[in-house]
């Protein structure tokens, strides 16, 4: 296999990896704060893509403006906002009631929410998927990377996601806001004594984690077709990514997500039948060697 | 109160094929066994597995293959499926019990996804179409399973055997230790129990009986499909257990009854069934954590004291 072909697969792997990274980053933020594995994360990613699709194709006619189409750039802002607010409502009115009980209940509640969202959208949209027609003109076409011709849009998605991921990392690990956040997880009582409204902070952060999922959904819409089940199987792969990375660190989520996307891309080139399962096999190996995950703290 | 339930269970079980459509009654028994097996793990050991579809569906495929392609006796098919689930359970269990709580759930889920992909890709499983047209045949060469009554009572017998195994497991010193682990794992450990080994054994028993349920399903419906190994099946069995009451002997039976009946009655509403199931999940988790049987037991207890 030539170097060029390997580089090409690396790029393709990276364009899957950024979605893993964004989703596992959102999961890590939510887990770190609430100790909840958000099973609805995949469904909220799907919802992000649907907000973009609905905004483009259906919103105008519904409101009586037949020629209105919400563009991609608008969707990139609107979808995370809408879904983020939806997430905050979930946290405020449902999840909050369960913190006193076993963490398993949080997982089960979000599982139920995922089923509801998937079910509702399956009733109105085609399960096999609808194309999202609003890829912006600036990003159409291909670009010559020297070793391959790569779709401009995918390159944009890679760069954009990596910037978002590392910006998030920077805010949480390197700013005052981030240290307040981390302190709130360590010792809520103490942080509250400083006059910070911890429950509201939790709600906002949950909203942010969910908004990341929705953002990934909008980014995915022009590449993959938009379908009610698009998050359902992806989320389980992301869970495996999380197990491999270990839930300990924000950086771990980003690095493992990108890395496993690459591994998957290369497997696709070398031995295609294993491409869908390679992450799960890596998970088994990691569990045998390091049960806490690559970046996790041993308990 | 348990006595009443036993009488109801046996009475209804024996009379069922005369009261309802036999295939429906068999489906119910099969999922009830699945839920009871699952409950041994969640309700009595405190381990939430989100990958039980792998045992249920995996066994269904193996049983189907043994009967259809190898043309062996249905009983051998069921035993082969059960054995497969047992081995798979040992492997999954050994890997998953290294982590606890929600991690445990995620690991079982991810492992089960490997089985799902295998079921999709391996040559003998029929891919998207699944394994169809599994013959029911004659059990031990004697019992004609094509006769609705005969197969019903075979399924009922299998259910009762599985149910009694679970009953005996729970009401044994072994079961007491499992409950102790659920209630306070560090204390159980400090009492000198090898907690990992007990969890593993519980996992294997649960996986094995889930496999028996799946094997039985393959014979009843004469097919094994991707639905059986999909993670949504793992979710359904959690719901049955939660709805009926986890940690109660009869809860999962009642829960399976409600969910199966609902799916049957609401089948014409398409994806709204999924919405309804999701909504029940949410309601259960928020305000109804004990489930039917759990709440009932609490009410009866409150009245008697």
HADDOCK unambig.tbl for C-alpha pairs under 7 A between the chains (distance, minus, plus):
assign (segid A and resid 37 and name CA) (segid B and resid 102 and name CA) 6.94 0.50 0.50
assign (segid A and resid 104 and name CA) (segid B and resid 101 and name CA) 6.92 0.50 0.50
assign (segid A and resid 104 and name CA) (segid B and resid 102 and name CA) 6.14 0.50 0.50
assign (segid A and resid 105 and name CA) (segid B and resid 285 and name CA) 6.22 0.50 0.50
assign (segid A and resid 109 and name CA) (segid B and resid 281 and name CA) 6.59 0.50 0.50
assign (segid A and resid 109 and name CA) (segid B and resid 282 and name CA) 5.21 0.50 0.50
assign (segid A and resid 109 and name CA) (segid B and resid 285 and name CA) 6.06 0.50 0.50
assign (segid A and resid 112 and name CA) (segid B and resid 278 and name CA) 4.07 0.50 0.50
assign (segid A and resid 112 and name CA) (segid B and resid 279 and name CA) 6.32 0.50 0.50
assign (segid A and resid 112 and name CA) (segid B and resid 281 and name CA) 5.06 0.50 0.50
assign (segid A and resid 112 and name CA) (segid B and resid 282 and name CA) 5.46 0.50 0.50
assign (segid A and resid 113 and name CA) (segid B and resid 278 and name CA) 6.07 0.50 0.50
assign (segid A and resid 113 and name CA) (segid B and resid 282 and name CA) 6.97 0.50 0.50
assign (segid A and resid 115 and name CA) (segid B and resid 274 and name CA) 6.08 0.50 0.50
assign (segid A and resid 115 and name CA) (segid B and resid 275 and name CA) 6.09 0.50 0.50
assign (segid A and resid 115 and name CA) (segid B and resid 278 and name CA) 4.92 0.50 0.50
assign (segid A and resid 116 and name CA) (segid B and resid 274 and name CA) 6.53 0.50 0.50
assign (segid A and resid 116 and name CA) (segid B and resid 275 and name CA) 4.24 0.50 0.50
assign (segid A and resid 116 and name CA) (segid B and resid 278 and name CA) 4.98 0.50 0.50
assign (segid A and resid 116 and name CA) (segid B and resid 279 and name CA) 6.54 0.50 0.50
assign (segid A and resid 119 and name CA) (segid B and resid 271 and name CA) 5.09 0.50 0.50
assign (segid A and resid 119 and name CA) (segid B and resid 272 and name CA) 6.07 0.50 0.50
assign (segid A and resid 119 and name CA) (segid B and resid 274 and name CA) 5.28 0.50 0.50
assign (segid A and resid 119 and name CA) (segid B and resid 275 and name CA) 4.99 0.50 0.50
assign (segid A and resid 120 and name CA) (segid B and resid 272 and name CA) 6.89 0.50 0.50
assign (segid A and resid 120 and name CA) (segid B and resid 275 and name CA) 6.42 0.50 0.50
assign (segid A and resid 122 and name CA) (segid B and resid 271 and name CA) 6.29 0.50 0.50
assign (segid A and resid 123 and name CA) (segid B and resid 271 and name CA) 5.84 0.50 0.50
assign (segid A and resid 236 and name CA) (segid B and resid 110 and name CA) 6.21 0.50 0.50
assign (segid A and resid 239 and name CA) (segid B and resid 106 and name CA) 6.20 0.50 0.50
assign (segid A and resid 240 and name CA) (segid B and resid 110 and name CA) 5.75 0.50 0.50
assign (segid A and resid 277 and name CA) (segid B and resid 114 and name CA) 6.10 0.50 0.50
assign (segid A and resid 277 and name CA) (segid B and resid 117 and name CA) 6.93 0.50 0.50
assign (segid A and resid 280 and name CA) (segid B and resid 110 and name CA) 6.36 0.50 0.50
assign (segid A and resid 280 and name CA) (segid B and resid 111 and name CA) 6.68 0.50 0.50
assign (segid A and resid 280 and name CA) (segid B and resid 114 and name CA) 6.55 0.50 0.50
assign (segid A and resid 287 and name CA) (segid B and resid 95 and name CA) 6.80 0.50 0.50
assign (segid A and resid 291 and name CA) (segid B and resid 98 and name CA) 6.31 0.50 0.50
assign (segid A and resid 291 and name CA) (segid B and resid 99 and name CA) 6.78 0.50 0.50
